[in-house]
């Protein structure tokens, strides 16, 4: 269970606006987060694994109707935000009235175990693990991020602090006024911030490819 205890009702934005092209052979037009796993949508597994958050699903014109049309999601008390045309993982930050602090998490990922995300500064959450191929990771020291490395094939097999796609942001730390759309959290936002990092002990699953989806399905069984 992923929790926050510092402030009940803390805003968390789940990013579900992407196309999911790498897994389109399975989704057949559905958003990848809507894939059925053990009789339940993947996104519902994700939401039920979160506690203490006020959750908004960040959708796009590509898939907004799929999510808002699923009555089981309405029953979970989540909100929906349509960013319009897809504008990158960080584009919604320029289109929404942001609270003073909030979390952002990729909606195609699930994390096992008990995880507390409490922190009082802008933070990227990472896991110490071997790099497979396309993960981004940080270089850090004493809890502060020094630099970011995205999808470096030469790092395969090395043990690094791999980005889990979970972030705590304070609005005062974001520099959005001079950035244009589309906007990437990884390439445009994080690289222009003074960030801390926190290492989590978890097993993470993303369903971005058929192989990774299969791993999560096997784990769920």
N, C-alpha and C positions, 0 to 999 in steps of 0.2 A: 504494500500500500504506500503510495506517495502522499505525503502529508505536509501541511504547514500549520504551525501552532502559534506563531507570533501574532497573527491577525486573522481571525475567522472571516471568511468571505473575501479573501484576497483574490484579485482578478488574475485569471490565467487564460491566455489566448492559445487555443489549439489550432495549429495551421493545417487546414485540409483542402486548400484551394488549388492544388497542383493537378496535372493531367494524369500522372501515373503511367507514362508511356512504356516504361520498362516491364510493366506487368499487365499490359493491355490484352495479352493473349488469354489471361484468366479473368480479368474484370469484365470484358465484353461491353465496355462503355460505362460501367459503374465507376464511381470514385473508388480508389483502392481502399480507403478507410471503411467503405460499406461492404466489403467482402464478408461473407458469412463464414464464421468459424465456430464449430460446435453449436450451431443453432442460434448464434448471436453475431450481430455486426461487430467487426473489429473495433470500430470507434466506441462501441458500447463497452467492450472489455476495457478499453483505455479509460473511459470516463469513470467507470465503477472502480478503477484502481486509484482514483484521486479522491482526497478527502480534505475538506477545509477550504476549497477554492470556489470562487464564483467563475464558472467556465463559460467562455464564448468561443464558438466554432467560427474561425475565419475562413469563409468560403469565397468563391468567385462566381462569375456568371456561368462558368463551365459546370458547376455542380451544386449551386445554392438550392435549387429545387429538389434535388435528391435528399439533402439533409433536412430541409424544412418539411418535406413531405413524409418523413418517417416519424410516425406518432410515438414510437417507443423512445425516441430521443427527447421529445417534448416532455415525456414523463419523468425524465431525469433532471429537469429544471435548468437545462442549458439555454443560452442565448445564441443567436445567429447573427453574423455580420457578413454582408456581401460587399466585397471590395470592388466589384465590377469586373473589368477586364483584369486578368492575372498580372500582377505587378511585382513579382519576385517575393521571396520569403519575408522581406521587410517592408514591402510597399504599403501594407495596411497601416503601418505606424504613422504615415503621413495623412491617412484618411479617417482616422478615428480619434475621438476625444479620449486621450490616455489619462489614466489615474497617475498619481504621483509615483507609485511603484506597482510593479506587476510582473508576472511570469509569462514566458513564451515557451511553447513546447511543440515539437513536430507531432502531427496527428497520426503519423504512420509508424509510431514507435510504441513499444510496451516495455516496461521495466519491472523486473521481479524483485521480491523482498520488501523489507520495510525501509523506506527512504524518507528522511526529514530534510526538506529544502529550506529550512529557516536560515536566513542570513540578512545582514543589515547594510549591504552595499551591492552594487552591480556586480553580478557573478555569473560565470559560465561553469556549468557542471560537467565534469569529466570522469572518465574511468581509465585506470591504468591497465593497459592491455596491449597485446601485440597488434600492430597494424596489419590488416589483411591486404587491402588494395586501394580503396577509394575513400577511406575515412579522412576527415580533417582532424588535426590535433594541435595542441598548444605547446609552447615552450614556456615554462614558468619556474619561479623560485619563491619560496617563503609565502606561498599563497597569492602571489601577484603574477599576472600574465605578462610575459616578455614579448612574445610574438606568436603568430599563427602560421600553420602550414596546412594547405589544402590539397588533398589528393595527390600526394607525392609518391610515385611508383617506386622510387628508390628507397623509401622507408619501409617497404613490405618486410614483415618479420621482426621489426624493431619494436620494443616496448615503449609506448608513449602515453601521454595524457590525452586520450581520444575524446573528442567533442561528442557529448550525448544528445545534443540538440535540445537542451533545457537551459533556460536563461532567466535570471532575475535582473530586471532593469529598473533603474530610477530615472524618471523622465528628465531630471536635471542633468543627467550624464549623457543624454542622447544629443547628437549633433545632426539634425535633420533639415535645417533651413536651406542648406546649400547643396542638397543632394537631389538628383532627378530620378524619375522612375524609368525602368524597373529598378528595384532596390533590394540588394541581397544582405541578409543579416550577416552571413559569413564573410563576405568580401567587402561590404561597404560600412556596416554598422560596427561590428566588433573591432575592426582594425583602427577605428577612430575613437576608441573608448579607453579609459583607465579602468581595467577590469581585475577583479579577483577571480580565483578559481577554487572550486571545492571538489574533492575526489569522492565519488560515490562507490559503494560496494554493491554492485547489482549485476544482473545479467540482462542485457538489453536485446530486444528484437525489433528490427524494422522489417517491413513487408514490401520493400521497394522492388524486389526481384522475385521471380517464382521460387528460387532456391531458398531465399530468406523467409518467404512466406511458409514454405514447407517446414523449415526449422521451428517456427512458432507453432504450427499445427501439431507437430510431433511433441513439443514441450507441453502443450495444453492437454494432450492425451495422457 
